[in-house]
Amino acid sequence: MKVLLVDDDSVHLLILQKIFEKSNHEVVVARNGKEALQYLEFDSSFHVILTDIMMPVMDGVEFLEHLKESPSTSSIPTIGFTAGDVEFFRSSAKVSFDSLVPKPLDFYDLYNLAHYTVQRQVG
């Protein structure tokens, strides 16, 4: 599985990266939505994207909107996570995440959700 992790929190990125890599998944990390879009311009072969919502430069909601506008990236399952009000983001976003979960979160639960999402997409 090829995973794009997007978060401005270096500790979260490191923990998630290690969990995915431990299971032999390919991981690319970005620190905000703008950086993630730059990666996707050159490589849109990701199986799943996990993104924080509240980040500097470009937040997760704006990132998702750009992601879903492009034919090359619109079908990539995207899981959002936030320390903010999950229901607010669900109801106010123009485009929906495949899943949106609250922080603090169990990183292994997030890994399992990503794995399940990709399996559901494939099968």
C-alpha positions in Angstrom: 0.0 0.0 0.0 1.3 3.5 -0.9 0.3 6.1 1.7 0.5 9.9 1.7 0.6 11.3 5.2 -0.1 15.0 5.6 0.3 16.7 9.0 2.2 19.7 10.4 3.0 17.7 13.6 6.4 16.1 13.2 5.7 13.6 16.0 2.4 12.4 14.5 4.1 12.0 11.1 7.0 10.0 12.6 4.7 7.7 14.5 2.4 7.1 11.6 5.3 6.7 9.2 6.9 4.0 11.4 3.6 2.1 11.8 3.0 1.9 8.1 6.6 1.2 7.2 6.8 -1.6 9.8 4.1 -3.4 7.7 6.2 -2.7 4.6 4.0 0.0 3.2 5.5 2.8 1.1 5.0 6.2 2.8 5.4 9.8 1.6 5.1 12.6 4.1 4.0 16.2 3.6 3.7 19.0 6.2 0.7 20.8 4.7 -1.8 20.5 1.9 0.2 22.6 -0.6 3.2 20.3 -0.2 1.0 17.3 -0.6 -0.5 18.6 -3.8 3.1 19.2 -5.1 3.8 15.5 -4.5 0.6 14.5 -6.2 1.4 16.5 -9.3 4.3 14.1 -10.0 2.8 10.9 -8.6 -0.9 10.2 -8.1 -0.5 6.5 -7.5 -1.3 6.6 -3.8 -3.8 4.1 -2.4 -4.9 6.3 0.5 -4.2 9.8 2.0 -4.3 10.6 5.7 -4.5 14.3 6.4 -4.8 16.5 9.4 -7.4 19.3 9.0 -5.8 22.2 10.8 -2.4 23.0 9.2 -0.6 26.2 8.1 -0.2 27.2 4.5 -3.1 24.9 3.2 -5.4 23.1 5.6 -6.9 19.7 5.1 -10.3 20.9 3.9 -8.8 23.1 1.2 -6.4 20.3 0.3 -9.3 17.9 -0.1 -11.2 20.3 -2.4 -8.2 20.5 -4.7 -7.7 16.8 -4.5 -11.2 16.0 -5.6 -11.2 18.6 -8.4 -8.4 16.7 -10.3 -9.4 13.6 -12.3 -6.0 12.0 -11.5 -6.5 12.2 -7.7 -10.3 12.4 -7.2 -10.7 8.7 -6.5 -7.9 8.4 -3.9 -9.6 7.6 -0.5 -8.9 10.3 2.0 -9.1 10.1 5.7 -9.1 13.3 7.7 -8.4 13.8 11.4 -8.7 16.8 13.6 -8.6 18.1 17.2 -11.4 20.5 16.2 -15.1 19.9 15.9 -15.6 16.9 13.6 -19.3 17.5 13.1 -18.5 21.1 12.1 -16.1 19.9 9.4 -18.5 17.2 8.2 -21.4 19.7 7.9 -19.5 22.7 6.4 -17.1 21.0 4.0 -18.0 21.3 0.3 -16.4 17.9 -0.3 -16.6 14.9 2.1 -13.7 12.9 3.4 -14.1 9.2 3.1 -13.6 9.1 6.9 -13.2 11.9 9.4 -12.0 11.1 12.9 -11.3 13.1 16.0 -7.9 13.6 17.7 -6.5 12.4 20.0 -6.5 9.2 18.2 -4.9 5.8 18.5 -2.4 5.6 15.7 -3.0 1.9 15.2 -6.7 2.5 14.9 -5.9 5.1 12.1 -3.6 2.5 10.4 -6.4 -0.1 10.6 -9.0 2.4 9.2 -6.6 3.2 6.3 -6.0 -0.5 5.6 -9.8 -1.2 5.7 -10.5 1.8 3.4 -8.1 0.6 0.8 -9.4 -3.0 1.0 -13.0 -1.7 0.6 -11.9 0.4 -2.4 -10.1 -2.6 -4.1 -12.6 -5.3 -3.3 
